[in-house]
Amino acid sequence: QRKLSFASGAAISWLEPKISLANHFKNGAAQNFPAEVNKPASVREEQSIAEPCQLTREPEEINSDEELEDICDDKEDDLGAVEEQRSVILHLLSQLKLGMDLTRVVLPTFILEKRSLLEMYADFMSHPDLFIAITNGTTPEERMIRFVEYYLTSFHEGRKGAIAKKPYNPIIGETFHCSWRIPKSDVATDASSNFSAHSSSEQVTLSKDMEGQTELDYYTVKFVAEQVSHHPPVSGFYAECVERKMCVNAHVWTKSKFLGMSIGVTMIGEGLLSLLEHGEEYTFSLPCAYARSILTVPWVELGGKVNINCAKTGYSASINFHTKPFYGGKLHRVTGEVKQNMTNTVVCRVQGEWNSVLEFTYSNGETKYVDLTKLSVTRKRVRPLEKQGPFESRRLWQHVTESLRDGDIDKATEHKRALEEQQRNEERLRAETETSWCTKYFLKDGDGWVYHKPLWKTVSTVQTDTN
């Protein structure tokens, strides 16, 4: 077994270790499950979920009035079982080779965050006031700068705490819906007030007060994400603010590699921000992520160069996320510049740390400092579990999440294994019947995926009807 090379796409079954590992990381191997009657009812329920394509694959409109302000706050600052299970991690590492693709490797349950990757993408939108403020820029230059400012503030809140843990791998067909309500008074209309100074406690008060406001007093940003492919693992997500005629559409393929004492995650794909009021489109990419020091206290580092471009206006931005050198240097450092391509003039420079303080220097000599830890966070609004469909992230993973919160790793592993086994069975059935997967909200478009009803189609239809 040790001498055999793996065929492309083969599933990996770990060799039986000498220590008891509580079956934490067997991937597709024959399992000695207890008798069906002895399984928790919730696990039996997960295994009996109908074939997703037999469920309605028609897009459904989510009523944002059914969504409630999210009270879930699962910070991942506790090492917990990660420290207790170091022998498990050591054994896992002994089975891996440098550069090995981890896409099909099921990692131990105890290193998981208590949320799906689809929800993590939603958490990148935790400053929707800055997102909406982009279209308020009075010039193409100002709008590009505002987008860069928003982009750089999104990564800090997307991470839950300082400890690097891994979100659940979404199951094909899994979806996540949420929205945000932002008081119109909180959205900056000029460059000097781009960033709100509200503290977190002030933001919660604002949110409670806002419940009694009329629709005209706030903007709504809606978000939907869907796992559109399993191999490769591709997620599509889309957010829009109808009132401000702006939306963002993106598809991301996560590719993980083993790098020794680190795990590198490449985010392959592209995003497109559309400002329909101005007829502008901004393309952007995402940095790579690294889980460092995986044997001690794992932490996250971003690295790589990303580009933002607006073909219509000729403005572009180049941003570098710097990984820490072996000796010296700062953690989480980022630098970048915004320039007008026609004249090659730099109109803004940025430096600092993506999870701490950023310094923006503009062409007029002004400098602005942004402390990301003091920026207000708008809580997303999510429908209660009982109103969610069986393949919506929180309902789909609810038993895994509950078990992780209770610290019951074995139970969480059983629930997770049941979902993964169901996914494998469905994939096998589709292969046997030569049935292709049908997505719900996103349509294949060349190498990417586009939301089935993007705002630019709706707005253009309205304009055509008017004419």
C-alpha positions in Angstrom: 0.0 0.0 0.0 2.8 2.4 0.8 4.5 1.9 -2.5 1.4 2.4 -4.7 1.0 5.8 -6.3 -2.4 7.4 -6.2 -4.4 7.7 -9.4 -5.6 11.1 -10.3 -8.7 12.0 -8.2 -8.4 8.9 -6.0 -9.8 9.1 -2.5 -7.3 8.6 0.3 -7.9 6.1 3.1 -5.5 6.6 6.0 -3.6 3.6 7.2 -4.6 2.4 10.6 -2.5 4.3 13.2 -1.0 2.7 16.3 -2.7 5.2 18.6 -6.4 5.5 19.1 -7.7 8.3 16.9 -11.4 8.0 17.3 -11.8 7.7 13.5 -11.1 11.4 13.1 -9.9 11.5 9.6 -10.7 8.4 7.6 -11.7 9.5 4.1 -14.1 7.2 2.3 -12.8 4.1 3.9 -15.1 1.3 5.1 -16.4 2.4 8.5 -17.5 0.3 11.4 -20.7 2.3 12.2 -22.8 1.2 15.1 -26.1 -0.3 14.2 -28.6 2.1 12.5 -30.8 2.1 15.5 -28.0 3.2 17.8 -27.2 6.3 15.7 -28.5 9.6 16.9 -31.8 10.4 15.2 -30.3 13.6 13.6 -27.6 11.5 11.9 -30.2 9.1 10.5 -32.2 12.2 9.3 -29.1 13.5 7.6 -28.4 10.2 5.8 -32.0 10.1 4.6 -32.0 13.5 2.9 -33.5 13.2 -0.5 -31.3 13.5 -3.7 -30.9 17.3 -4.0 -32.1 17.4 -7.7 -35.3 15.8 -6.5 -35.9 18.8 -4.3 -37.0 22.0 -6.0 -34.0 23.5 -7.9 -36.1 26.5 -8.9 -34.7 29.7 -7.5 -36.8 31.0 -4.7 -37.3 34.6 -3.5 -36.2 35.0 0.1 -38.3 37.5 2.0 -35.8 39.7 3.9 -38.6 40.7 6.3 -38.4 37.1 7.6 -34.8 37.5 8.5 -33.8 38.5 12.0 -30.7 40.1 13.3 -28.1 37.4 13.9 -27.3 36.7 17.5 -24.7 34.0 16.8 -21.2 35.0 17.8 -18.9 32.0 17.5 -15.4 33.5 18.0 -12.7 31.0 17.4 -10.2 32.1 20.1 -10.1 28.8 22.0 -7.6 26.1 21.0 -9.8 23.5 22.7 -9.4 20.1 21.1 -6.7 21.3 18.8 -4.2 21.3 21.7 -5.5 18.0 23.1 -5.3 16.2 19.8 -1.7 17.1 18.8 -0.9 13.4 18.3 -3.7 13.2 15.7 -2.3 16.1 13.8 1.2 14.6 13.9 -0.1 11.4 12.5 -2.0 13.3 9.8 1.1 15.2 8.8 3.1 12.0 8.5 0.7 10.8 5.8 1.0 14.0 3.7 3.7 15.0 1.1 4.9 18.5 0.4 2.8 20.2 -2.3 0.0 17.6 -1.9 -3.4 18.8 -3.0 -5.7 18.6 0.1 -9.0 19.1 -1.8 -10.1 15.5 -1.3 -8.5 15.0 2.1 -11.0 15.1 5.0 -9.4 16.9 7.9 -10.1 16.2 11.6 -13.3 17.6 12.9 -11.8 19.4 15.8 -10.0 22.0 13.6 -13.3 23.2 12.1 -14.9 26.6 12.6 -18.6 26.6 13.5 -19.8 27.9 10.1 -19.7 27.0 6.4 -17.4 28.5 3.9 -20.5 30.1 2.3 -21.2 32.0 5.5 -17.6 33.1 5.7 -18.0 34.8 2.3 -21.0 36.6 3.7 -19.0 37.8 6.7 -16.7 39.7 4.3 -19.6 42.0 3.8 -19.8 43.1 7.5 -19.2 46.7 6.6 -22.1 47.2 4.2 -22.1 51.0 4.8 -18.7 51.2 3.2 -19.9 49.0 0.3 -22.8 51.3 -0.4 -20.7 54.4 0.0 -18.6 53.4 -3.1 -21.3 54.5 -5.5 -21.6 57.9 -3.7 -18.1 58.9 -4.9 -18.4 62.0 -7.1 -15.6 61.1 -9.5 -14.2 57.8 -11.0 -11.0 58.4 -9.0 -13.0 58.7 -5.7 -15.1 55.6 -6.5 -12.0 53.5 -7.2 -10.4 54.7 -3.9 -13.6 54.0 -2.0 -13.7 50.5 -3.4 -10.0 49.8 -2.4 -10.8 51.1 1.1 -13.9 48.9 1.4 -11.9 45.9 -0.1 -9.1 46.2 2.5 -11.6 46.4 5.4 -13.4 43.2 4.5 -10.8 40.6 5.5 -10.5 41.4 9.2 -14.1 40.6 10.0 -14.2 37.6 7.7 -11.9 35.9 10.2 -13.5 34.7 13.4 -10.8 35.3 16.1 -7.1 34.9 16.0 -7.0 31.1 15.9 -6.9 29.6 12.4 -9.7 27.1 12.0 -11.3 25.8 8.8 -14.9 26.5 7.8 -17.0 23.5 6.7 -16.5 22.4 3.1 -19.9 23.3 1.5 -21.8 20.4 0.1 -22.9 20.8 -3.6 -26.2 22.5 -3.7 -25.8 24.1 -0.3 -26.9 27.7 -0.1 -26.7 30.6 2.3 -28.9 33.7 2.4 -28.7 36.8 4.5 -29.1 40.6 4.4 -28.1 43.8 6.1 -30.0 46.9 6.9 -28.0 50.1 7.0 -29.5 53.4 8.2 -29.1 55.9 5.4 -27.5 58.4 7.8 -24.6 55.9 8.3 -23.6 55.9 4.6 -20.9 58.4 3.7 -21.7 60.9 1.0 -18.4 62.6 0.9 -14.8 61.5 1.2 -14.1 63.0 4.6 -16.7 60.8 6.3 -16.0 57.5 4.6 -15.5 55.6 7.8 -18.0 55.5 10.7 -16.6 56.0 14.2 -19.3 54.0 16.0 -18.2 51.4 18.4 -19.6 47.9 18.4 -21.9 48.7 21.3 -23.2 51.7 19.5 -23.8 49.7 16.4 -26.0 47.2 18.3 -28.0 50.1 19.7 -28.5 51.5 16.2 -29.7 48.1 14.9 -32.3 47.8 17.7 -33.5 51.3 17.1 -33.7 50.6 13.4 -36.4 47.9 13.8 -39.1 50.5 14.1 -38.0 52.6 11.2 -39.8 52.8 7.9 -38.3 51.3 4.8 -37.2 54.7 3.5 -34.8 55.1 6.5 -32.4 52.3 5.6 -30.8 50.6 2.6 -31.0 46.8 2.3 -28.1 44.7 1.0 -29.1 41.1 0.1 -26.6 38.2 -0.2 -26.9 34.7 -1.6 -24.2 32.0 -2.0 -24.3 28.6 -3.5 -21.9 25.7 -3.8 -22.1 25.1 -7.6 -19.5 22.4 -8.0 -17.9 19.8 -5.8 -14.9 18.8 -7.9 -13.4 21.4 -8.2 -15.0 23.0 -5.1 -16.5 26.2 -6.5 -18.7 28.7 -4.6 -20.7 31.4 -6.3 -21.9 34.4 -4.3 -23.8 37.6 -5.1 -24.8 40.7 -3.2 -26.9 43.7 -4.3 -28.4 46.9 -3.1 -31.3 47.6 -5.3 -31.8 51.2 -4.1 -28.3 52.2 -5.0 -28.3 50.1 -8.2 -25.1 48.3 -7.3 -24.2 44.6 -7.1 -21.2 42.3 -6.8 -20.9 38.8 -8.4 -18.1 36.4 -7.7 -17.0 32.8 -8.0 -14.2 31.2 -6.0 -12.5 27.9 -6.3 -10.5 27.1 -3.2 -7.4 24.9 -3.8 -5.5 23.8 -0.7 -1.9 22.5 -0.6 0.3 21.1 2.2 3.4 23.2 2.8 5.1 21.5 5.7 4.2 23.4 8.8 1.6 25.4 6.9 -1.4 24.9 4.7 -1.8 27.2 1.7 -5.2 28.0 0.2 -5.3 29.6 -3.2 -8.5 31.5 -4.1 -9.0 31.0 -7.8 -11.7 33.1 -9.4 -12.8 36.6 -10.0 -15.3 39.1 -8.7 -17.2 41.8 -10.5 -18.6 45.0 -8.9 -21.2 46.8 -11.0 -22.1 50.4 -10.3 -25.1 50.8 -12.6 -25.6 54.5 -11.9 -22.2 55.2 -13.4 -22.1 52.3 -15.9 -18.8 51.1 -14.3 -17.6 47.6 -13.7 -14.7 46.7 -11.4 -13.0 43.3 -11.6 -11.0 42.0 -8.7 -9.3 38.9 -7.4 -8.6 37.5 -3.9 -5.4 36.9 -2.0 -4.1 33.5 -0.9 -4.5 32.4 2.7 -2.1 30.4 4.8 -2.7 28.6 8.1 0.7 28.9 9.9 2.2 27.0 12.9 -0.3 24.2 12.5 1.4 22.2 15.3 1.3 24.9 17.9 -1.1 27.9 17.8 -2.4 28.1 14.2 -2.9 31.5 12.8 -3.9 33.0 9.5 -1.8 35.0 7.1 -2.7 36.5 3.7 -0.3 36.7 0.8 0.0 37.5 -2.8 -0.8 40.3 -5.2 -4.3 41.2 -6.2 -5.6 43.6 -8.9 -8.7 45.8 -9.2 -9.5 47.3 -12.6 -12.2 49.5 -14.1 -11.9 49.4 -17.9 -14.3 52.3 -18.5 -12.5 54.8 -16.3 -9.0 53.6 -16.8 -8.3 53.4 -13.0 -6.7 50.4 -11.5 -5.3 49.3 -8.1 -2.5 46.9 -7.3 -2.4 45.5 -3.7 0.3 43.4 -2.2 -0.4 41.2 0.9 3.1 40.5 2.3 3.9 37.3 4.1 6.3 37.6 7.0 9.9 36.8 6.1 11.7 34.1 8.2 13.7 36.8 10.0 12.3 40.2 11.0 9.5 42.0 9.3 5.9 42.7 10.4 2.9 40.4 10.4 -0.1 41.0 8.1 1.5 43.9 6.2 -0.2 45.2 3.1 0.8 47.9 0.6 -0.9 49.2 -2.5 -1.5 52.0 -4.9 -4.3 53.4 -7.1 -3.4 54.9 -10.4 -4.8 56.3 -13.6 -3.5 54.1 -16.3 -3.7 56.7 -19.1 -1.3 59.0 -17.4 0.3 56.4 -15.1 -0.3 58.8 -12.2 -0.6 57.4 -8.7 -3.5 59.0 -6.9 -3.5 57.1 -3.7 -1.1 54.9 -1.7 -1.9 52.6 1.2 0.2 50.8 3.8 -0.4 49.1 7.1 -1.8 45.9 8.4 -5.0 44.4 7.0 -6.2 43.4 10.5 -5.1 46.5 12.4 -4.4 50.1 11.1 -4.3 51.2 7.5 -2.8 54.5 6.3 -4.1 56.1 3.1 -2.1 58.9 1.4 -3.8 60.8 -1.3 -2.4 62.8 -4.3 -3.4 66.1 -2.6 -1.1 65.3 0.3 -3.8 64.3 2.8 -3.4 61.2 5.0 -6.1 59.2 6.6 -5.6 56.4 9.3 -8.2 53.7 9.7 -8.3 51.5 12.8 -10.1 48.4 11.6 -10.6 47.1 15.2 -12.8 50.2 15.9 -14.9 50.1 12.7 -18.6 49.3 13.4 -19.8 45.9 12.3 -23.3 45.5 11.0 -24.8 42.2 12.1 -26.3 40.2 9.2 -29.9 39.2 9.3 -30.7 35.5 8.8 -34.0 33.5 8.8 -34.6 31.2 11.8 -33.6 27.6 11.2 -37.2 26.4 11.1 -37.8 28.7 8.0 -34.7 27.5 6.2 -34.6 24.8 3.5 -32.8 21.5 4.2 -29.8 22.6 2.1 -29.3 26.0 3.6 -26.0 26.2 5.5 -27.0 26.6 9.1 -29.8 24.0 8.9 -27.7 21.6 6.9 -24.8 21.8 9.4 -26.8 22.5 12.6 -26.0 19.2 14.3 -22.2 19.5 13.6 -22.3 23.0 14.9 -24.2 22.1 18.1 -21.8 19.2 18.8 -18.8 21.5 18.4 -20.3 24.1 20.7 -20.8 21.3 23.3 -17.3 20.1 22.8 -18.4 16.7 21.7 -15.9 16.0 18.9 -17.0 12.4 18.3 -20.6 13.3 17.8 -19.7 16.2 15.5 -17.5 13.8 13.5 -20.5 11.3 13.1 -22.8 14.1 11.9 -20.1 15.4 9.5 -19.4 11.9 8.2 -23.1 11.3 7.5 -23.3 14.4 5.4 -20.2 13.6 3.5 -21.3 10.0 2.9 -24.6 11.3 1.5 -22.8 13.6 -0.8 -20.6 10.7 -2.1 -23.7 8.5 -2.7 -25.4 11.2 -4.7 -22.2 11.9 -6.7 -21.9 8.1 -7.4 -25.6 8.0 -8.5 -25.2 10.9 -10.9 -22.1 9.3 -12.4 -24.0 6.0 -12.9 -27.0 7.7 -14.5 -24.8 10.2 -16.4 -26.9 13.0 -14.8 -25.3 16.4 -14.5 -25.8 18.6 -11.4 -28.4 21.3 -11.8 -27.6 24.5 -9.9 -30.2 26.7 -8.3 -29.1 30.4 -8.3 -26.0 30.5 -10.5 -25.5 29.8 -14.2 -22.2 28.7 -15.9 -20.8 31.5 -18.0 -17.5 30.6 -19.7 -15.0 29.8 -16.9 -17.1 31.5 -14.3 -20.6 31.5 -12.7 -23.1 34.3 -12.7 -26.2 34.9 -10.5 -29.4 33.9 -12.5 -31.0 37.3 -12.0 -28.2 40.0 -11.6 -29.2 43.6 -11.1 -27.7 44.6 -14.4 -30.2 42.5 -16.2 -33.2 43.8 -14.2 -32.2 47.4 -14.6 -31.5 47.1 -18.3 -35.0 45.5 -18.8 -36.6 48.4 -16.9 -34.8 50.9 -19.0 -35.8 49.0 -22.2 -39.4 49.0 -21.2 -39.3 52.7 -20.3 -37.9 53.5 -23.8 
